[in-house]
Amino acid sequence: MRKIVFYTLIFFNVFLANAQNGKLLSKELIELSPKSIGEDLFRLAGDSLINQYRYLYGVNLYDITYESDGLIVKGALLEPKRMGKYPAIIFNRGGNRSYGTISAERLVSTSLAELASHGYVVIASNYRDNDEYGGKDVNDVLHLIETLKEIEKADVNRIGMYGWSRGGIMTYLALAKTDKIKTAVIGNAPSNLFDVVSERPIVEEKILSSYIPDYWKNKEEELKKRSVVYWPEKLNKETSILILSGTKDRRVNPEQADNIAVKLNELNYDFELKKFDTGHSFRSKQKELAALLKKWFDERL
């Protein structure tokens, strides 16, 4: 038994020693079909996409796995079918662990696939299984910068980032650690988790205390680490930011966007804040959102 354990430890240590953060381990093409991306996107008779989603014929979708801190992390990749070099966008999803997981169906029915068809490589992480809600898992986002170097169609000199809700927290944290992101879009993201805890105690009870290591022991320190209003000066000054806020958001108080905007304005940071009469997911503003994302990234990347 001791030999088995010993050899296992040797193998694990060798794997870690040879691990390459961001290394692309697999890239599996997803065929467009009612089974893979949902029947609602197809006509009731036949296998033709409905007009609203016909742009998907110009996009390749992939499930991917890559290395991050010696772990195997799952994600997704979208790229134009036509040959060429395209700017890249790292998308940071919301949710936690399995909730909010990136799937083929989710990708094609959002503005992400439309962005890819417009001429962008879009890559996204599902984060590591041991989710820390903005702890070591931020590396899973940063290491995608290296992964993009293995994507032939990606122009790694033009990388943007796009985060929604919890993904916005991940984006702020990433922008404090790298200067490789030229511009970022952040939608309905908390900028101060202390306010979230005060307004929605269930978030602390069900999520923060469950995922953040030693939460009750180091609550103040850990919440500050994940609350950009306490360290806006750490954000890379060469990265522009577009902040999107739904004024009817019931999950993240719209004042969170206002509060970080005040801080960024004091720092003369290159940012814009845009508000929309809608809720957390922007469900009623999807067309406007898609058009805004195209315009912003076209101008900034």
N, C-alpha and C positions, 0 to 999 in steps of 0.2 A: 504493500500500500504506500509506503514511504517513497519507493522508487517512482511510482506513478505520479505522486504529487510533485516529486523533485523534477521529473521530466516535463511535467505540465508547466511548472514555474519557469524552467529554462526556455521552453517554447514561447511562453507569454512574454518573457523579457526580451527574447530575440525579436519577436514581432514588434514590440514597442520600440526597440532600438532601430529597427528598419522602417518604422512607420513614417509615412510622408504625409503631413497634414495637407488635406485638399486633394490627395491622390484619387482620381476617378477609378473606381473598382468595377462598375458595371453601368451600362447604358442600354436600356431595353426599349425598343420602339413600341408605341401603343397604337394599334390600328384603330382608325375611326369607324365605329360601328355602334348600333343601338345597345349592344351588350357592354361595350367598354366605356362609353361616355353618356349613356342614358337615352332612352327612347324618345324623350320629349324634344330632343334636338333634331330628330329625324321626322320625315313625313310618315303618316300612318301607313301608307302603302309604299313599298319599295325601300331602298337604302339611300335615298338622297337627303342631304341636310336641308333643313328649312332655310329660306332666304336669309333670315336673321344671322345665321351662323355659317354661311357659305365660305366666309373667309378662312374657315378652318382647313379647307382644302389646300391652302398655301402654307400650312404649319405642320411641322413634325413635333410630336409629343413623345417624351421619354420618361420612364422611371429610372432613377439613378441611385447608386450608392457610392459613398466616398469616405475617406478616412478623416477623422478629427480626433486629435489627442489619443490616438491608438484605438478609437472606437469606430465601428462601422455605422454610418449615419445614412438614412434614406432621404431622398428628395425627388425633385422633378425638374425637367428641362424642356423648354419650348424654343424652337428656332425656325426661321423662315426656311422653306424648302429650297428656294432659289439660292444659287451659289453667291458668295460674297462675304465680306467682313461687316459685322454689325455691332453697334454699341450694345452693351450688356446691362441688364437690370437684375439685381439680387432682390428677390421678394421675401420679406419676412412675415410669415403668417401670424395670425392671432391664435387664441386658444392656448391649451396646455395639454401635454402628453397626447392622447388619442383624440381629444376634442379639438376640432379645427384642422385635422390632418389634411395635408395637401393630397388631392386625388385627381385623376384625369378628368372626371366629370366636373369637379369644382373649377379646375383650371380653364376648361374650354368655355364654361358658362360665365366667366368673369371678364373683366377688361384685360387680363393678362394675356390671353390667347390673341385678342385683338391687337395688343401691342406687338406681339411676336409677328403677326401677319403684316403689320405696318413696317417692320424692319428692325426688330430687336431680338436679341437672345435673352430669354428670361430663365433664371435659375432660382430654385427655392429649396429650402431645407425643412425637414420635419423635426429637426432638433434631435438630440440624443434621448434615449429612453429615460435616463436619469435626469429629468427636467428640473432645472434650478430656477426657472422663471427669471432669467437675466443674470445668472451666475456664470459658471464655466461654460454653459451652453452657448454663450455669446461667441465662443470660438468656432462653433459650428457654422455661424454666419460669416465670420472673418475668413475662415479657411476656404470658403467658396470662391474667394478672389484667386486662390491658387488653382482651384478646380477649373475655373474659366480658361486658364492657360492651356488646358487640354481640349478645349472646345474649339475646333478649327474655325468656326464662323464668328467667334467672339473677338471683338476688338478690346483687348484688355487695357488699352489706354483711354477708353471711354466707358467707365463703369458708373452706373447709378444705383440707387437703393430705394426700395418702396416697402414701407411697413404699415400694417394696419392693427389698431388696438394694441394687444401685447406685442405684436410685431413692431409697433412704433417704439416701444421701450427698447427692444433689441436694436433698433436702428440708431436711436440716440446713443446707446452704449457703444455700438460699433463706430460711430462717428467720433467718439472720444478716444478711439484706439488706432485709427488708421487715417492716412491721408490719401488713400487710393480711390475714394468715392468722390466724384465730381459734383454730384447733386443728389438730393434725396427728397422723397415725398412721404409724409407721415400723416396718416388719417386716424382721427378719433383715438388718440393714444394718451394714456395717463402721463402727466409730467410730474405729478406729486402723489405718490402712493399713500402718504399719510392722510390726504384728503379722501382718497378712495376708501381707505379703511374706516374713516369717520362716517362717510355717507353710506357705505355698503359693507357692514361688518361681515356679511356672508363671504365676501371675497377673501377676507383674512382667514376666516374659519375653514373654508373649503379649499382654498388655493394657496395663498401665500404661506400659511403655516405648514402646509403639507409639502410644498416643493422647495422652499428656501431652506437650506441647511441651517440648523441651530436657530431657527427663527425666533422662538420666544426668549432665547438667551441673548441674542444680538439684534433684536427687532429694530431699534433705531438706526443702527449702523447699516443693516441690510436694506432697509427701506430707502435710506438716503442714497445708497449705491445705485438704486434703480430709479431714482427720481431726479430727472435732469434739471429741475429748477434749482437744485443745490450745487450744480457744477456746470453751468452753461459755458463757462470760459474754457472748459476742456474740449469742447466740440471743435473739430478742425475748421479753422476760419476760411479755408479755401473751398469748403463745401457749401453750396447754397441749399436752402431748405424751403419746401412748400408744405405748409401745415394746413390740413383740411379738417373742418369741424362741422358736425351736424348739430344744429341748434336744438334739435329734439332728441338728442342722444340720451337715453335713460341708463346706459351702462357707464359711460364716462362723461362726467359733467363738462359741458362746453367751456366752463371757466378754466378748465385745465389748459386748453389751447391759448386762452387769453393770458394766463399767467406766465407761460413760457415765452409768449410773444413779447411781453413786457421785458423779460430778462434779455432776450435776444436783441431787442431794440436798444437797450442800454449799452450793449456791446457793439452796436453798429454792425450787427451780423447781417449777411445777405440772405434775407428770408422774406416770405410772404405768407400771410394768413388769409385763407378764404373760407367763408362760412356759407352753409347751405341749409335750407329749410327742410331737413330730413333727419332720419334717425341714425343709429350706430352703424348699420351696414350700407347706408346710402342707397337702399333698395329702390327708392323712387327717383334717384338721380343717376342711374347707371350710364345713360347716354352722355350726360354732361360730364360725368367722371371720366369716361373713356376719352372724350374729346380733350379734356383738360390735361390728362396724363400725356397724351400724344404731344400736345402743344408744349408742355413744360419740358419733357425730355428731349423733344426735337430742338428746342432752343438752348437747352443747358448741356446737352451731351454732344 
